[in-house]
Amino acid sequence: MKYMMTYDLMESARNTNQWLGATARAFASYPAMSWGANPAMDWLKAWGEVTERSFARMVVKPDWNIPVQTSHDGTDMVVTTETVVERPFGDLVRFRVGSRPDRTRRVLLVAPMSGHYATLLRKTVISLLPDCDVYITDWHNARDIPVSAGKFDIEDYTLYLVDFMRELGSDIHVIAVCQPVPLTLAATAYLAEQDPDAQPKSLTLIGGPVDPEANHTEVTDFGRTVTMGQLEETMIQRVGFKYAGVGRMVYPGLLQLASFISMNAETHANSFRDEIIRVAKGEASEHDRHNNFYDEYLAVMDMTSEFYLSTVERIFKGREIARNEFIVDGHKVDFSKITTVAVKIVEGEEDDISAPGQCLAALDLLTGLPNDKKAAHLEPGAGHYGIFAGGSWRNNIRPLVLEFIDANSDSPKRKSAKVVKLK
């Protein structure tokens, strides 16, 4: 599988399906097709429209598209993004709300690098913006990064987080979602030993695999049953000639998407069938529920092969975080060194990705942290997505997180974040 040909073949298949959808839509839209009553043309046009849009989204990075915020005097304030730190594999980005004064709460959202873009946390950002200054890790698509930029594995990811936290200063509150939870914990432990003054005020860890063996899911079962050799042979490909990262070894986003869809194939098939019916009947719209969800869900990014393989080998198989044996840049981090950073765990009762207990295991590692600095919340009936972006997040979890942030803030003099470009 580790050939450009297989990568280009997969991209060609995607491109062909997009073209077939566009062709069907255009053909059924000819005025001549309306000369006689033929409902088959309406169905063909609807199929083509849904198919073209779906396959086109797979190679497009979604826009943040943050709604305008309204000030206390009714003035509309446009939300823009500003790159605070620029790096080859990911940037630290700030959301600026017009000319609004800085908020007391400063939050760093650590977005997952697990197949989707950081825009997966768009709703999380929107929900926090009225009350916080929000920063986020905006990871880049590996297919667009030249081979000359070097490797990027979980140690590099951790060091990126260390640099981002140092840049923002100690009056930052970090919220990590899903995949980066164990690495965010490791970055904090690294700072606790190397640069204690740069530690954040609090960590909120949401649904992440600190100890994958604490409660098995399909994800953990897959990690235990396949060998690293099998993964490397079946999942890793070289980026084709179409992109700037030509020749880079990656776990392709399209292959990841196939895995995502296969986990709930019947649900996705029914969703697309229903959308085609709505389009044929003229009941669909540009921003209906289906399009809003799938425009984000289908937009996938490649991961570097070393990041994917090291995650499986060291986080899931070796359980280096859970065993407090994680090494970063030759230094063994020690979670017991975290003694001042308040830590809150958030899990969903129905989470089938990071099941309850996997994230909670972080508290057992923090033997040097007083109990009054530890907190945990299990959201009843919530699945994986709901604990950071759905109704459970908005109505129940978000208020608890803001309360936790306030309880662990002392409002020191803030460091002014400046635009820095690191090559």
Sequence and secondary structure as in RCSB ss.txt:
>XXXX:A:sequence
MKYMMTYDLMESARNTNQWLGATARAFASYPAMSWGANPAMDWLKAWGEVTERSFARMVVKPDWNIPVQTSHDGT
DMVVTTETVVERPFGDLVRFRVGSRPDRTRRVLLVAPMSGHYATLLRKTVISLLPDCDVYITDWHNARDIPVSAG
KFDIEDYTLYLVDFMRELGSDIHVIAVCQPVPLTLAATAYLAEQDPDAQPKSLTLIGGPVDPEANHTEVTDFGRT
VTMGQLEETMIQRVGFKYAGVGRMVYPGLLQLASFISMNAETHANSFRDEIIRVAKGEASEHDRHNNFYDEYLAV
MDMTSEFYLSTVERIFKGREIARNEFIVDGHKVDFSKITTVAVKIVEGEEDDISAPGQCLAALDLLTGLPNDKKA
AHLEPGAGHYGIFAGGSWRNNIRPLVLEFIDANSDSPKRKSAKVVKLK
>XXXX:A:secstr
  SHHHHHHHHHHHHHHHHHHHHHHHHHTSGGGGSS  HHHHHHHHHHHHHHHHHHHTT         EE TTS 
EE EEEEEEEE SSEEEEEEEETT    SEEEEEE   SSB GGGGHHHHHHHTTTEEEEEEEE  GGGS GGG 
   HHHHHHHHHHHHHHH SS EEEEESTTHHHHHHHHHHHHHH GGG  SEEEEES  SSGGGS  HHHHHHHH
S HHHHHHHH EE  TTSTTTT EEE HHHHHHHHHHHTHHHHHHHHHHHHHHHHHT   TTSHHHHHHHHHT B
  EEHHHHHHIIIIIIIS TTTTT  EETTEE  GGG  S EEEEEEETT SSS TTTTTHHHHH TTS GGGEE
EEEETT  TGGGTTSHHIIIIIHHHHHHHHHHT           EE  
